[in-house]
Amino acid sequence: MIGDLFTRLQEAKLKIEEAKKSLNSIIIEVESGDGTIKVKANANKMITDIGISEDLLIAENKEELEDRLLITLNDALEHAAQRGEEEMKKITQDMLPNFPGLI
């Protein structure tokens, strides 16, 4: 019985590791409200690409660019985190009992 549980836990651990790797291929794209900044992030919460409109790249717009970039980056990471959690729940829901904080 304990051996079986240990084997199941090892298998679950491997599946979780594989699932985390697969999150790299799930790309979330977010853009600022006015579309001048676009950010792509994967479901592992890593920024993979940033696009900035030419209009924001002039010196007078430095503060505006920083503000919009910060908001858009945070929004992208929030969406990526949510998507990653959803994917991990889908993958692990049938593997393990519901232990809070396990994943």
C-alpha positions in Angstrom: 0.0 0.0 0.0 2.7 2.5 0.9 4.8 1.3 -2.0 1.9 1.9 -4.3 1.3 5.4 -2.9 5.0 6.2 -3.3 4.9 5.0 -7.0 1.8 7.1 -7.6 3.5 10.2 -6.1 6.6 9.7 -8.2 4.4 9.4 -11.4 2.5 12.5 -10.4 5.7 14.4 -9.8 7.0 13.5 -13.3 3.7 14.5 -14.9 3.7 17.8 -13.0 7.3 18.5 -14.2 6.3 17.7 -17.8 3.2 19.9 -17.4 5.3 22.8 -16.2 7.6 22.5 -19.2 4.6 22.5 -21.5 3.4 25.8 -20.0 6.3 27.5 -21.9 4.4 26.9 -25.2 1.2 28.6 -23.9 1.6 32.2 -25.0 -0.7 35.0 -23.6 -0.7 38.3 -25.5 -1.8 41.5 -23.8 -1.8 45.1 -25.1 -2.2 48.4 -23.4 -5.6 50.1 -23.5 -4.6 52.2 -26.5 -2.6 49.4 -28.3 0.7 51.2 -28.2 2.4 48.4 -26.1 2.1 44.7 -26.7 3.5 42.1 -24.3 3.7 38.3 -24.7 4.2 36.0 -21.8 4.1 32.3 -21.4 2.1 30.4 -18.8 5.3 30.0 -16.7 5.1 33.8 -16.2 8.1 34.6 -18.4 7.9 37.6 -20.7 8.7 36.4 -24.2 8.2 39.5 -26.3 7.6 43.2 -26.0 6.4 45.5 -28.8 6.3 49.3 -28.5 4.8 51.8 -30.9 7.2 54.2 -32.5 5.2 57.1 -31.2 6.2 56.3 -27.6 9.9 56.1 -28.3 10.5 59.9 -28.2 12.1 61.5 -25.2 9.1 63.5 -24.3 7.1 60.3 -23.8 9.6 58.6 -21.5 7.4 58.7 -18.3 4.3 57.8 -20.2 6.1 54.8 -21.8 7.4 53.6 -18.4 3.9 53.9 -16.9 2.2 52.0 -19.8 4.9 49.4 -19.9 4.6 48.7 -16.2 0.9 48.3 -16.3 0.9 46.1 -19.4 3.7 43.9 -18.1 1.9 43.4 -14.8 -1.3 42.6 -16.7 0.5 40.1 -18.9 2.1 38.3 -15.9 -1.3 38.2 -14.1 -3.0 36.6 -17.1 -0.1 34.2 -17.6 -0.2 33.2 -13.9 -4.0 32.6 -14.1 -3.6 30.5 -17.3 -0.7 28.5 -15.8 -2.8 27.7 -12.7 -5.8 26.6 -14.8 -3.6 24.3 -16.9 -1.9 22.8 -13.9 -5.3 22.1 -12.3 -6.6 20.4 -15.4 -3.5 18.2 -15.5 -3.4 17.3 -11.9 -7.0 17.1 -10.9 -7.3 13.4 -11.3 -3.8 12.5 -10.2 -3.6 13.6 -6.5 -6.0 14.2 -3.6 -6.8 17.8 -3.1 -4.0 19.0 -0.8 -4.1 22.9 -0.5 -0.8 24.5 -1.6 0.6 21.4 -3.3 0.9 23.1 -6.7 
